[in-house]
Amino acid sequence: MAKVEAHDVQQKIDALNARVKKASLRGAWQRQSALREDIQPWVWRWKDILPNILEAGNLIPIDDTMKMRTIHMVNPSPGFPLGATRTFAAMLQQLNPGEVTESHRHTASSVYFMIQGSGLYTTAEGEQQFMEPGDLLTQPNWTWHGSTNTSSEPAIWFTAMDSPLTQYLNAWFNEKYPEGRSEPITKPDGYHLKRMGALRSNAALEGLGPFPVRFRWKDTLNMLEELAAAEEGDPFDGVVLDYTDPLTGGPTTTTIGCRIQMLRPGEETHSHRHTCSTIYYVVQGSGVTRIGQDRRNEETLVWSERDCFRVPAWYWHRFRNESSTLPAILFSASDRPLLKAVRLYREEN
């Protein structure tokens, strides 16, 4: 009798489930396995990136279809062709001599870290921001920007952009500059940064911000070296600096946080983990990152100059500089500001 009753109940549940599904609903009792994208640690080798992006420069034109020439870092897991992270894309961008990317703006925020080339500049809200190797440029959401290469050699830079987040939220919008291919230069290099220091004029800046800024490599490197000489370091990241919004003192952008860190010769950091995802670009030097979801089951990521590598969210990781004489320097972009804003950031050591 019990079996008959159980069968009858199951038939009623099946009928209920069918009605629920037809109405585009789902009951909490309808268990289903969540599809989990396996974003794993990874190293993108410069020796693989460089020849491909240079060949793309010879084959892929910048025109009305291809607005800019980029190679994206993607997840290597079969069946999960995701980008570098769930919340921001990471890519290498290339611009040939004489080429121009048209001025535009979009709801996504982006940052540029210059890798190689000279004679390159980005016009950002009218400011001519020159791009020298090691410089960081910020392009906050809905600010005009477009790049021009006036040199005789290809230019390459690292870009992080929160387009996956804006697209997921159905909030992706973009516009071409309405008055020609390139926004006219109306402000000198450093215009916005100089007006957001300790001394400010309320009339100097148009609007409430955020504003595009350029962080010069020579200033960044000087600060790193001063901190290293003073032995002011962090046990988990070495000598580390955050690029902050000079207007507010907050993160680089509201969704992407950028850092620069130095691992002194022979330095090995302690292991920790955090809920933000991070993409690293190796500015100089070589080393290893020991990483794993379990401290007892780590793998080794070996990296050298100009490689990029990923530390996924909530993975234990620690760094070691393989050189006993030279420092290693890492630039990184992460979604730490986003996690902090929604009170989901957590760190453990």
N, C-alpha and C positions, 0 to 999 in steps of 0.2 A: 504494500500500500504506500509505503514511504517513497519507493522508487517512482510510482505513478504520480504522486504529489510533486516530487522534485522535477519530473519531466514536464508536468503541467506548468509549474512556475517558470522553468527555463523557456518554454514556448512563449509565455507571456512577456518574459524579459526580451526575447528575440524580437517579438512584435513591437515592444516599446522602443527597442534600439532602432528598428527600421523606421518608425515614425519620427524619432528624434533626428536621425540622419537625413530623412527627407526634408525636414524643416531647417536643415543646415545648423543643427545643434549637436552637442556632444555631452553626454553625462559623465560625471566624475568616475562612475563605476565602470565606464568603458575604457579599460586599461589599454594603453598603446605605448609601444616603445618609442621613445623620442629619438629622432635622427640626430646623432651627435657628429658634428664636423670635427674631425681629428686634426686640429692645428698643432703641428709638432715642431720641435726645434729644428732649425735649418740654417745652412750657410749658403749664400749666393756668392760664387767666386768671381772676382774681378776678371780673371783670365777667361771666364765664360761670357761675362757681361760686355766687356770692351769690344771684342771683334764683332759681336752681334749688333750692338748699337751703332757702331761705325758703319757697318754694312747697310743697316737700315737707313743711315744718313745718305748713302749713295742710291738707294732704291726707292725709298718712301718719301714722296714730296710733301711739303707742308702747303696745303691748299684748302679749299672750302670744305672738303670732306675730312681731311686729317689736319686738325687745327694745330696740333703740336706732336712732336715725335718722342714717344716714351716707350720704355720697356718696363712692364709691371712685375713685381715680385709676387709669385703666387704660391699657394699651398701645394706641396708635392703629393699629398695623399690621393691615391686613385679614387675617382668618383666624387671628389670634393674640390672642384676647381675654384676655391676661394682665393681672395687676395691675401696680402700679407697678414692682415688682422681682420676681425669682424667690423671694426669701427673706423679704421682709416686705411687708405691705400698707400703703398710705398712703391716708388718707381724711380728710374733713372731717365732724365730728359736730356735730349741732344739737340743742338742748334748749329747748323753749318755756317761758315763765313757768309756774311751778307744777308742771312735769313732773318725774318721777323715773325714772331707769333702775334697775331692780331690782339689788340687790347680788348678785354672782356671782364666780366665780373660774374660771380656765382655765389650761391648760398653756402657752399662748402668753404672752409678755411684751409689754407695751405701754407707750407713753409718750404723754403729752398735752402739747401746747403751746397755751396759751390765746390766742385771737385777739380775741374781742370778747364783751362782756357783763360783768355784775357780779352779786353776790349768788348766785354759783354755788359749790358745793363738792362734792368727792368724799369719801365716807367710805371710807378705805383701811385695812384691818386695825384698824378702830375709830377711826382718826385723822381728824378733820375738816380736810381739806386745802382751803382756800379757793383759788379759781382767778381770778386777776387777769390781764389781758392781758400777755403776755410770760413768765408763769410756766411752768415745766416741771414736770410731775408724772410720776413713774415708778410703774408698776404691775407689779412683777416677777411671774413666773409663779407661779400657785397662791396668789395673795394676794387676799383679798376686796376688792371695790371696787364702788361704785355712786354715781351723781351726782344732785344735787338742785339745781334752779333756783328760788331763792326771790325772784327779782327780777321786774320788770314788763316785761322785754325778752328776746328770744331770745339765747341764748348759743351761740357757735360756737368749736370748737377743732380743731386738727390732731392726728390720731392716727396713730402708726406701730405696727404689730403684727406679730409674726413668725408669724402664722397660716399663711401658705403653707408655711413650713418645717415646722411641727408637723404639718400635714396631709400633706405629702409623706412625712414619716417615720412616718405612721400613729400619731402620738402626740398627737392632739388630744383633749382631754377637758375638760369644763366642768361646773360645778355651780351650782345656785341656792343662795342663802343659806337655810339650813334653818329659820330662826326668824322668818320674815316677809319683807316686800318689801324692807326696808332694814336693813342692819346698824346696830345702835345706836352712837351716838357715845360712846366711852369715853375718848378721848385728845384733847388740844387740838392745834390746828394747830402743826406743827413738832416734835411729840413725838419721832418717830423720828430726824429729822436732828440734833436737839440731843444725842441720846444716842449719836451715832456720831462725835463730834468727837475732839479731842486728849485730852480727859478723859472717861473712860468708866467705867460701872459694869457689872460682869458680870451683875448681877441686873436691870438696867434693861430689857432687851429679851427678849421671849419667843421662843425658838427661835434658830436659827443664821442666819437671813436667807436671801436678801436681803430688805430691808424697803422699803416705799414711802416716797418722799420728795418734797418740794416745793422746787424751786429758785426763789427769788423774783426777779422781773425787776429790781427796783431794785438788788439785790446784783450781778446779772449785768452790768447796764449800767454800774454804777460800776466794776467790774473792767475791762471793756472800755475805758472812757474813761481809766482810770489807765494801762493798757498802751499805749494810743494816745499819751497825753501823754509817756510815757517812750520812745516810738518803739521799742517791743518788738513787732515784727511778723514774719510769716513771708513769704518771697518768693512763695509759691504761694497762700496763703489770706488774706493780710493779718493783721490782729490777730485771733487765734483762741484760743478756750477750749474745752476738752473738759469735758462734764458727767461727773463720775466717781461711782462708787459710794462714798459716804462711809465705808462699812464696810471696804472692801478697798482703795480707791484705784484699782480697776480700771475697766473701761468702764461706761457707763451701765447697761446690762444685759449679760448674757452673749452676746447675739446682736445687739443694736442699740446703736450708738454715736451719741451726740448731740453736736453742736458749735454754737457761736455764733461768728460772725466779723464783723468790721467792716472794710469797705473805706473807707479815709479819702478825703476829697474828691479827686477826680481820680485816685485810685490805680488802677493796672493791675498785675495780678500776672503772674508767669511761668507758662509752660505746664508741666503735668505730667500723669501718668495713674497710676491705681492699679486694683487688681483688685476693689475694693469698689464696689457700686452706691450712689448717693446721691440722696436727694430733698431739695430745698431749699424753704424757705418764706421769702419776702421780708418781713422784719419791718418794715423801713422803707427808703425810698430807691428808686432805680432804676438800672439798669445793663445790661450785656450780658455774655454768656458766649460766648467763641469756643471751638468744640468740634468735634472730628472724630476719626475713627479714624486718619486720616493728617494730620500737621501741615500738609501742603501743600494739603489739601482740607477746610478748616474751614467750618462754618456758624455763623451768629450767632443766639443766643437772646436776645431782648430781653425784659427783665422789669421789672416795677414793683411797688409796694407791694402785698402780700398775694397776689401770684401764687405759684405753685409750679412748680418745674421739675426735670427729671431729668438727671443725668449718669450714663450707663450705665458699667458696668465697662470698664476699659481704653480709655477715650476720652481723648485729649488735651483739656485744657480750661484756660482762664484767664479771669479776671474783670476787668471794668473798671467803676468807679463813674462814671456819666455826669455827676454833679454836681461842680462845682468848689468848692462851699461847704458841702455837707451830706454826712455819712457815709451809707453804705448798710450795713444789717445783715441778715445771712442766718442763719437757723436751719437746721440740717440733721440728717437721720437717715440712717445708713448701716449696712451689714452688715459693717463693718470688724472688730468684735470676733470675729465668727464666722470670718471668713477668717484672722485671726491665730491663733485657737484651733486650727485644723486646718493651720496653717503654709502657707497658700495666699495670704497677703497679700503683695503686691509693689507697689512704687512706682518710677516712673521719671521723670526730668526731663531 
